[in-house]
């Protein structure tokens, strides 16, 4: 009967389907729908807004009537908030019209896989989106073809990168981005907080970003941080020839909750792209494995970095 009802479209997807086993009628719990990257971003933003307003979930319940359990499910990306609920939360948090429009648009697209955020003139929201995912991640696998990974950059190197990549940025905008990049690195100082596996092309090490003094300081820092237990660092030498990472850089982020799928982040000139489909995650995971295979071992990579540091000195 249940099978026929499902075939005819009589039962909604969320209703658990009963099946018969050796013990008679067994009710199977509905499988939790995996959150999309947009839904996870929406949940993180609503958590941030509540905390910025200095409110607990109980405070929100008292002032809006929204059930505490419902609010928990919204803030943990279990469910999408209804339009009326979202409006009540944004009113309570004092969200302005511009930001409100972005959050509402984000909520309306939570069922769509992937996410492309275009660039803005100020410290862009898509950059804060990446930071929020990185802050929640348990593992980060980062391949860079032209830059030192952001989590491993010195302040001088980061400032030179931002100025070079964004030549029209104001001094204030440059410092905003540099400060944000430095604050991100705090996750590496917390034991067991984040495991970083970074692979770089040798070109990233030899490009004279910021001049010899800045790059020499960066090489010394890479040599030091490569010895940390939560960091794995590999270099793909020029002698490796063509490899799978030449089309561009990418980041794969994994999360503590096994039900949260990995997110792929790609920084492009069109904006920041987030991918999450099973096929994309598998493809980029295979590319990272290929890069790991052609790169120098961590110990030999450290030796190459030390040699470059001596040359620059």
C-alpha positions in Angstrom: 0.0 0.0 0.0 2.8 2.4 0.9 4.7 1.6 -2.2 1.6 2.2 -4.3 0.9 5.5 -2.5 4.4 6.7 -3.1 4.2 5.7 -6.8 1.0 7.7 -7.1 2.4 10.6 -5.2 -0.1 10.3 -2.3 2.5 10.5 0.5 4.8 13.5 1.1 8.6 12.8 1.0 9.0 13.5 4.7 6.7 10.7 5.9 8.5 7.7 7.1 7.8 4.6 5.0 6.9 1.4 6.9 8.4 -1.9 5.9 7.9 -5.5 7.1 10.7 -7.5 8.6 11.0 -10.6 10.7 9.6 -8.6 13.7 6.5 -7.4 11.9 5.8 -3.8 11.0 9.0 -1.7 11.4 8.8 2.1 11.0 11.9 3.6 9.3 12.9 7.1 10.3 13.0 9.7 7.5 16.5 10.3 6.3 17.8 13.8 7.1 18.1 16.0 4.0 21.8 17.1 3.7 22.0 20.9 4.0 23.2 22.9 1.0 26.0 25.4 1.2 23.5 28.2 1.1 21.5 26.8 4.0 24.6 26.3 6.0 25.7 29.9 5.2 22.2 31.2 6.2 22.4 29.3 9.5 25.8 30.7 10.3 24.7 34.2 9.5 21.6 34.0 11.7 23.7 32.6 14.6 26.2 35.5 14.1 23.4 38.1 14.1 21.8 36.7 17.2 25.1 36.7 19.1 26.0 40.2 17.9 22.6 41.3 19.3 23.6 39.8 22.6 20.7 37.4 22.7 20.4 33.8 23.7 18.0 31.4 22.0 15.7 31.7 25.1 15.7 35.5 24.7 14.6 35.1 21.1 11.8 32.8 22.1 10.5 35.2 24.7 10.5 38.1 22.3 9.3 36.5 19.1 7.4 33.4 20.2 9.6 31.2 18.0 10.1 27.8 19.5 13.6 27.3 20.9 13.8 23.9 19.3 12.8 25.4 15.9 15.4 28.2 16.3 18.1 25.5 17.1 17.2 23.6 13.9 17.4 26.8 11.9 20.8 27.8 13.3 22.2 24.3 12.7 21.0 24.2 9.1 18.5 21.4 9.8 15.6 23.4 8.3 15.0 26.5 6.2 13.1 29.2 8.2 9.7 30.2 7.0 9.4 33.6 5.5 7.4 34.9 8.5 10.0 33.4 11.0 12.9 34.9 9.1 11.3 38.3 9.0 10.7 38.2 12.8 14.4 37.3 13.4 15.7 40.0 11.1 13.5 42.6 12.8 14.6 41.5 16.3 18.3 41.6 15.2 17.9 45.1 13.7 19.1 44.1 10.3 19.3 46.9 7.7 17.5 46.9 4.3 20.6 46.0 2.2 21.8 43.1 4.4 18.2 42.0 4.8 17.8 41.7 1.1 20.9 39.5 0.8 19.7 37.2 3.6 16.2 36.9 2.1 17.7 36.1 -1.3 20.0 33.5 0.3 17.0 31.9 2.1 15.1 31.7 -1.2 17.9 29.8 -2.9 18.8 27.3 -0.1 17.6 24.3 -2.2 19.9 25.0 -5.1 23.4 23.3 -5.0 26.5 25.4 -5.3 26.9 29.1 -4.9 28.6 31.9 -6.8 29.1 35.2 -5.0 30.3 38.2 -7.1 32.8 40.6 -5.8 31.9 43.9 -4.1 34.0 47.0 -3.3 34.0 46.6 0.4 35.2 43.6 2.4 32.9 41.2 0.4 30.3 39.1 2.0 31.5 36.0 0.0 34.8 36.4 1.7 33.1 36.4 5.1 31.2 33.4 3.9 34.4 31.5 3.2 35.8 32.5 6.6 32.6 31.2 8.4 33.0 27.8 6.7 36.7 27.7 7.4 36.1 28.5 11.0 33.7 25.5 11.3 35.9 23.1 9.3 37.8 20.2 10.8 40.0 19.6 7.8 41.2 21.9 5.0 42.9 20.6 1.9 44.3 23.6 -0.1 46.1 23.6 -3.4 47.7 26.9 -4.6 49.4 27.4 -7.9 50.6 31.0 -7.5 50.1 32.1 -3.8 51.2 30.9 -0.4 48.0 29.5 1.2 46.2 32.2 3.2 46.4 30.3 6.5 50.2 30.2 6.2 50.9 33.8 5.0 52.9 36.3 7.0 51.4 39.8 7.4 53.9 41.3 5.1 53.3 38.8 2.4 49.5 39.1 2.8 49.6 42.8 2.5 51.7 42.6 -0.7 49.3 40.0 -2.2 46.2 42.2 -1.4 47.8 45.3 -2.9 48.9 43.4 -6.0 45.6 41.6 -6.6 43.4 44.6 -5.8 45.3 47.6 -7.2 42.3 49.9 -6.9 41.6 49.0 -3.2 42.0 51.8 -0.7 44.5 51.6 2.2 41.5 50.9 4.5 40.3 48.0 2.4 43.8 46.5 2.2 44.2 46.6 6.0 40.7 45.1 6.5 41.6 42.1 4.3 45.0 41.7 5.9 43.6 41.8 9.4 40.9 39.3 8.4 43.6 36.9 7.0 45.7 37.2 10.1 42.7 36.5 12.4 41.9 33.4 10.4 45.2 31.8 11.4 44.2 31.6 15.0 42.5 28.2 14.2 46.0 26.7 13.7 47.1 27.6 17.2 44.3 25.6 18.8 45.3 22.0 19.3 43.0 19.6 17.5 41.0 22.5 16.0 41.9 22.2 12.4 44.1 20.0 10.2 45.6 21.8 7.2 47.1 19.9 4.2 48.6 22.5 1.8 50.1 21.7 -1.6 51.8 24.5 -3.5 53.4 24.7 -6.9 57.1 25.8 -6.8 56.0 28.9 -8.7 54.2 30.2 -5.5 57.5 30.1 -3.6 59.6 31.8 -6.3 57.3 34.7 -7.2 58.9 37.8 -5.7 55.8 38.9 -3.8 56.7 42.0 -1.6 60.4 41.8 -2.5 63.3 39.6 -1.2 62.9 40.6 2.5 59.2 39.9 2.6 59.6 36.6 0.8 62.5 35.6 2.9 60.5 36.1 6.1 57.7 34.1 4.5 60.0 31.2 3.7 61.3 31.2 7.3 57.7 31.0 8.6 56.8 28.2 6.2 59.9 26.2 7.5 58.7 26.7 11.1 55.0 25.9 10.6 55.8 22.8 8.5 56.9 21.1 11.7 53.5 21.6 13.4 51.6 18.3 13.8 48.3 19.8 12.4 50.0 21.0 9.2 51.1 18.9 6.2 53.0 20.9 3.6 54.0 19.7 0.1 55.6 21.4 -2.9 55.2 20.4 -6.5 58.7 21.1 -8.1 59.1 22.5 -11.6 60.7 19.2 -12.5 57.3 17.5 -12.1 56.2 19.0 -15.4 52.5 19.4 -16.2 50.1 18.3 -13.5 46.4 18.3 -12.6 46.6 21.5 -10.5 47.8 23.8 -13.3 44.2 25.0 -14.2 43.9 26.8 -10.8 43.7 26.7 -7.1 41.0 25.3 -4.8 40.1 24.4 -1.2 38.3 21.4 0.1 36.8 21.8 3.6 35.5 18.9 5.7 33.4 19.3 8.8 33.1 17.4 12.2 29.5 16.3 11.5 29.7 13.4 9.1 26.3 14.4 7.8 27.7 17.7 6.5 29.2 17.1 3.1 32.5 18.7 2.1 32.5 22.1 0.4 34.8 23.1 -2.5 35.8 26.7 -2.6 37.3 28.3 -5.8 38.5 31.9 -5.9 37.9 33.2 -9.4 37.9 36.6 -11.1 34.2 36.3 -11.5 33.7 35.8 -7.7 33.9 33.1 -5.1 32.5 29.8 -6.2 31.2 27.2 -3.7 30.5 23.6 -4.9 29.0 20.7 -3.0 27.6 18.0 -5.3 28.9 14.5 -4.7 30.4 14.4 -8.2 32.3 17.7 -7.7 33.6 16.6 -4.2 34.8 13.3 -5.6 36.5 14.9 -8.7 38.4 17.5 -6.6 39.3 14.9 -4.1 40.8 12.8 -6.8 42.7 15.9 -8.2 44.1 16.6 -4.7 45.2 12.9 -4.4 47.0 13.2 -7.8 48.7 16.4 -6.7 49.8 14.7 -3.5 51.4 11.9 -5.5 53.4 14.2 -7.8 54.5 16.6 -5.0 57.7 16.2 -3.0 57.3 14.5 0.4 56.7 16.8 3.4 60.4 16.4 4.5 61.8 17.1 1.0 59.4 20.0 0.6 60.8 21.5 3.8 64.3 21.1 2.5 63.4 22.9 -0.7 61.8 25.8 1.3 64.9 26.1 3.5 67.1 26.2 0.4 65.0 29.0 -1.2 65.2 30.9 2.1 69.0 30.7 2.1 69.1 31.9 -1.5 67.0 34.9 -0.7 69.0 35.8 2.3 
